[in-house]
Amino acid sequence: MSGVRRNGGWLAGVDGCPTGWVVAFVRPAGGEARVRVVSHFTGVLAAPEAPAVVAVDIPTGFPERTGPGGRAAETAVRPLLGARQSSVFSVPSRAALAASDYGEACRIALATSQPPRKVSKQLFMLAPKIREVDACLRGDAAAAARAFEVHPELAFWRLNGERALAEPKKVKGRRYEPGLALRRRLLIEAGLPALLVNGAPPSGAGADDLLDVLACAVIARRIDAGVARPFPDPYERDAFGLRMAIWA
C-alpha cells in the first residue's frame, strides 16, 4: 500500500461530465466538502483548494502494447465487479489513443495488442478527455505525483465490504433508483455528509455523476491515509513514468 502524507488540506475526486469535469473537494476527514464543475482538468490542479490527492475516473498510464483485456489494471479489477465489470473498458496502447480518427485508432490498436483487438467505441468516446489528462500529467511531474486513477464501481466494491454491487445505476439508459439509493447509503456510511450525497448535482452534471465523483473522493481519502491498494499490486509505470494502476 502506498499513500500521500496527510496535510489537513483538501483532496479531490474527479469524473468527466458533459460540460467538462465534476469535482468533489473533501477534507481528509470530517464533513466539509464542496462540489463544482470545471471546464478543463487543469482547473482541478490549479483550484484554490490545491488538492494534495486527485482521484480521477479516467485511465492514466498507457503501455506501448497491450495483452488480453487491455492493461493489467483492467484485468485485475474486472473479476471483482460481477455484473458491473462491463463498466471497465479495455484500454489500448498509447499510440492508439493518440489517433483522432476511430478507424485509425482501431488499426493501431490491432497492431499493438495480442491477441489483436480494436478500440471499443465507448472507450474511444472518452479519448479526448483521456488525452487532456495525459497531457497535464506528462508535462508536470508534480501533477503526476498527485493524480491517481480510480473507478467508481471499484470504489463502491471497496465501500460495500469488497463485494460487487448487485444493483446498477441505470437500466436501459434510465436512472435506476434502487441502485442509486444503495450507492448513496454506502457514501454516507463512508463519512460523507448526507445533505451533499442526497442533494442535487451541480449544473452540468447528472445525479449519477455526483455519486460517482463522491465515490472517487472517498478513495482520495483512502489514498491520502495510505490505506488504498493499487490494482495490480505491484504496478508498473509507462514510458513517461505514469502509474498504470486503478486505486481503491
N, C-alpha and C positions, 0 to 999 in steps of 0.2 A: 504494500500500500504506500501511496505517496500523496502528500498534500502540500498546502501552502501555509506558511506561518500566519496564524490568525492575527489580524491587525486592528480589529474593532471597528473597521470602516464598513464599506459596502461590498456586496457581492452581486453578481448579475446572472440571471437566467435569460436566454435569448432564443427566440424562434422566429422564423420567417412568417410574414403575413402579406396579404395582397398589396399593402401600401408601403412595405419596407420590412421593418423588424420590430416585433413587440418585445419589450424588455421589462423584466421584473427585477427591481433592485431590492435587496433584502440585507439586513444586518446578519452577522454570523449567528446571532441568537436573538430571541425576542420577537415581538410582533410588528416592529417598524418595517414598512415595505411601501413601495410605490411602483406603479406600472404605467408605462407610456410607450408610444410608438415613435420610432425614429426612422428616417428615410434611408440612411446608409449605415453599414456596420461600423464605419469609422466613428459614427456618433455614439456608439456604445463605448468604444475605447476611450473617447475624449469627453465622456459625460462628466458633469461636475461631481458625481459620486465617486469617480475614479475607482471602479470595482477592481478588487485585488484578484478575483477569480471571475472569469466569463465562461459560463457553461452554455454552449451553443448547440442547438439541434441542427447541425449541418456537418457533412463529412469534412474532416481535415486530415491532411497527410495522405499522400497518394503514391502507390508503388509504380514502378516502371512496367511491371507485368502483374497480372492477377491470376489466381487459381480458381477452382470451382467455387461458385457462390460469392465471388468478389474478394475483398480483403479478409484477412484473418479476423478482423473486428466483427464483420457481419456474421461469419461462420461461427464465431464464439457465442454471440448473443441469440441467434435465431432459435436454437433448441430450448432456450429458457422461456420463450414467449408464447408457446402454444398457438392458439388461433390468431394471435396478434403478430406472428412472425412475418407475415406478408408485408408489414409496415417497414421492414428493414430491407431497403433496396440494395442490390449488388452494385458496389462502387467500382467503376472501371479504372484503367490506367490514367495517369496524369495527362498523357498525350491525347487520349480520347476525350477527356473533359475539356481540353483546350479548344476543341473543334466547335465552331459556331453553327455548323450545319448538322442535322441529325444523321443524315446518310453518311457523311464523312466521319462523324463520331463513331458510328457503328462499324465502318470499315477499319478504323484504327483499333477499336476495341477487339474486333475479331482477330487482328494481327498481334495483339498484345495480351491475349488471355489463353489459358489452357485448362480445360478444353475451350475452343473458340466460342465467344459469347458476345452478342450485341449489347448495346446500352438500352436499358428499359426506357420507355417513353416517360414514365413517371420521374425517373432519376434525371433524364435529360431536361425536363422542365425546371428542375432545380439548379441546372448548371450555371446560369448567370449568378445566382446567389452563392453557389459554391466557389466560383471564380472570384467573386467580390471578397469573400472571407479569406480565400487563399492569398490574394494579392496583399491584403493587410498583414497577414501573418508572415509571409515570406519576406516582406520588406521591413519588418520590425521585430527584432529578437525579443524585446521586452513584451510586446503584444503576444507573441507566440508562447511565451512562458506563462501568460495569464489565461490563455484560451484553452478550453478543454472540450472535446466533442462529447455530447451526450445524446440520449434518445429518450423521448418521453415514455414510451412503453417499457423500456428497460428501467427507467426511473420508477414507474408505478409498480413494476415487478419487485423492485427493491422495497418500496413502501408497503407492499402487500405481503411482507414476510417471505420474499423471494418465491412468490407464486404468481404465475401468469394470470392476468385478469380475465375473467370469464365473459365480461360484458364489453362490447365495442362502444366507441364514442358515437359512431354513425351507423345507420342501416340504410342501404340504398341511397347514400348521399344525404340523408336527413339526420338531424340530431336524434340521438337515442338516449332518452332521459335516464333510464336505469344505469347506463354506462357512465354518464356524466355525474350522476349522484354518487356512484361508487368512487370516482376519482376525487370528487370534492371532499368526501369523508376522509380519504387517505391523506389529502393535503392538510386538512385541519388537524388530523391526528399527528401529522409530522411537525406541527407547530406554527403553521401559517394562520393568520387571523381569519376567522370565519367571514367577517364583513368583506374582506378582499376576495376570498375564494368564491363566495356566493354573489358577489357584485357583478355589475355589468362590465364587459371588456371595454378597453379604450377605443375611441373612434378609429376605424380602420382595421380592427381585429375582431374575430369571432369568439363565441363562447368557448369553443374547443381550443382556440389559440391561447386564451387566457389560462386554461387548466394546464395545457402543455408547457407554457412558459413558467408557470409556478412550479411544476414538477422539475423543470431544469434548474430553477432557483434552489430547490431543496437539495439537488445534487451538488450545486455550487457550495452549499453549506457543508456537505459531506467532504468535498474536496478540500475546502479550507480547514476543516477539522482533522484532515489526514486519515479519514476512515473510508474514503471511496476506493473502489477497486477498478483497475482498468481491464477491459476485455479486448484482446487477450492479455494475460499476465504471465510472463513479462511481455511487453510490447516492443515493436520496432519503430524506427524513425525513417522517414522518406529521405530522398536525396537532398532536401532542403532542411533537414533536421526536425521536421514537424512530426509530432506523435501520431502514430496510426493506431488509435485505440478509442473505444467508447467507454465512458466512465459511469459508474453508478455506486 
